[in-house]
Amino acid sequence: MPGSSQGWFDEDAGPVVRPYALTRGRTRATTYSLSLITLVVARQPLPPSARALSPNYQWVLEACAYPVSVAEVAARADLPLGVVKILISDLIEREYVMFGPDSSATEGPNLDMMQKVLDGIRKL
C-alpha cells in the first residue's frame, strides 16, 4: 500500500525463510526413509567438526541428545517436518546421528498381546 508505514509481516514472527533455503533446494531425503516414529539419537561424543554446522543442524543435534522420534525432533527444533527429515538424513550420512528401524514397521502387530487386551476388556 503506498504511503503505509506498516510492513507486510509481523516483526514478532521472526525471520521468514523458505524451507527449501534450509535444505539447499531439496524437497525430500533420498538416502534414508525416515517416518514420524523413527527413533534417532546423536552420537556421543560428537566430533569437533560438528561445531561448524549451521544453526539448524545444531538445533537438530541438540534435540537428538537422547533417543527421540523424528516428529519430536521437528517439534523441539521448531522446524517443518520435511526439513527435519532432510537435515537428519544429512546428519546420518555424516555419522553424527544414528537411527533405528520403526518397530511397528518391522514386527507388525503382536497378536498374542492383542488377544490378551481383548480378553481383559471382555472381563470388564
C-alpha positions in Angstrom: 0.0 0.0 0.0 1.5 3.3 -1.0 2.0 5.7 1.9 1.6 2.9 4.5 4.4 2.6 7.1 3.5 -0.9 8.1 5.3 -3.9 6.6 3.5 -6.9 5.2 4.7 -9.2 8.0 4.7 -9.2 11.8 8.1 -8.5 13.4 7.2 -10.9 16.2 7.1 -13.7 13.6 10.9 -13.6 13.3 12.8 -14.0 10.1 10.9 -15.5 7.2 13.0 -18.2 5.4 11.6 -20.7 2.9 12.0 -24.3 3.8 13.9 -25.0 0.6 16.5 -22.5 1.6 17.3 -24.6 4.7 17.7 -27.7 2.6 19.5 -26.3 -0.4 16.5 -26.8 -2.6 15.9 -30.4 -1.7 12.3 -31.4 -1.1 12.9 -34.9 0.4 15.6 -37.1 1.8 16.5 -39.6 -0.8 19.1 -41.7 1.1 17.1 -42.6 4.2 13.4 -43.3 4.6 12.5 -41.7 7.9 9.0 -41.9 9.3 7.4 -39.8 12.0 8.2 -42.5 14.6 11.7 -43.4 13.5 14.0 -43.1 16.6 17.1 -41.0 16.2 20.0 -40.2 18.6 23.1 -38.1 18.3 26.4 -40.0 18.6 28.2 -39.2 21.8 30.7 -37.6 22.0 30.2 -35.6 18.8 33.3 -35.0 16.7 34.7 -31.4 16.9 33.7 -30.9 13.3 30.0 -30.8 14.4 30.6 -27.4 15.9 31.0 -25.9 12.5 27.5 -27.0 11.4 24.8 -24.3 10.6 22.4 -23.4 13.5 19.6 -25.6 12.0 21.8 -28.6 12.2 22.8 -27.7 15.7 19.2 -27.4 16.8 18.5 -30.9 15.4 21.6 -32.3 17.1 20.5 -30.8 20.4 17.1 -32.3 20.0 18.7 -35.7 19.4 20.7 -35.7 22.7 18.8 -38.9 23.7 16.6 -41.3 21.6 13.7 -39.4 20.3 11.3 -39.7 17.3 11.7 -37.6 14.1 8.4 -35.9 14.9 9.6 -34.9 18.4 12.9 -33.5 16.8 10.8 -31.4 14.5 8.7 -30.0 17.4 11.8 -29.3 19.6 13.8 -27.7 16.7 10.7 -25.7 15.7 11.2 -26.6 12.0 8.9 -28.2 9.5 8.9 -32.0 9.5 10.0 -32.3 5.8 13.0 -30.0 6.6 13.9 -32.0 9.7 13.8 -35.3 7.8 16.3 -33.9 5.3 18.6 -32.4 8.0 18.5 -35.7 9.9 19.3 -37.6 6.8 22.3 -35.4 6.2 23.5 -35.9 9.8 23.1 -39.7 9.4 25.3 -39.5 6.3 27.9 -37.6 8.2 27.7 -40.2 11.0 26.6 -37.6 13.6 23.2 -39.3 14.2 22.2 -42.9 14.4 18.7 -44.2 13.7 16.8 -47.4 14.3 14.1 -49.1 12.2 10.5 -48.5 13.2 9.5 -51.4 15.4 5.9 -51.3 14.2 7.0 -51.5 10.6 9.3 -54.5 11.1 7.4 -56.5 13.6 3.8 -56.0 12.8 1.0 -56.3 15.4 1.6 -58.7 18.3 -1.5 -61.0 18.0 -0.9 -62.6 21.4 -0.9 -59.2 23.1 -3.9 -58.0 21.2 -5.8 -61.2 22.3 -4.9 -60.5 26.0 -6.1 -57.0 25.7 -9.4 -58.1 24.2 -9.8 -60.7 26.9 -9.2 -58.1 29.6 -11.8 -55.7 28.0 -14.3 -58.5 27.9 -13.8 -59.1 31.6 -14.8 -55.5 32.4 
